[in-house]
């Protein structure tokens, strides 16, 4: 019986992580712009709404924005970016392992901002998640459409503080 339960949990975790889609690669603005922002993370309707509005707000500035998959983080030269925005869901009490690995490589990186989402507001970040985020600034949110503008302001302000 115990093996069946453990197998069910494992299948559930695999199904959840297998359904997660990464953001589509995109570049906006002039690569020689004074301000540069790297964005990497998972995609969802809520995350896409927030990021689209963040991009719109930042396009009013002299800004270059590059969006990549978390799989590309290890190979990406991040030193030229003023801000690095990492977007991850909180699932089963954990963040996307690729995001955690990137943060662990430089846990005190002052350019990193983490945007964590959950399915509902009854699941705040666990100690394990807080530990994985380290010293990075973080914005957490339930995926609720009415909170989009508030999250956009928070994220945009954190990015601009790094300029």
Secondary structure, DSSP 8 states (H G I E B T S, - for coil): -HHHHHHHHHHHHHHHHHH-EE---EEES-TT-SEEEEEEEEE-HHHHHHHHHHHHHHTTSSEEEEEE-GGGGGGS--TT-SEEEEEEE-BTTB--HHHHHHHHHTTT-TTEEEEEEESSTT----HHHHHHHTTSEEEEEES-GGGHHHHHHHHHHHHHHT-
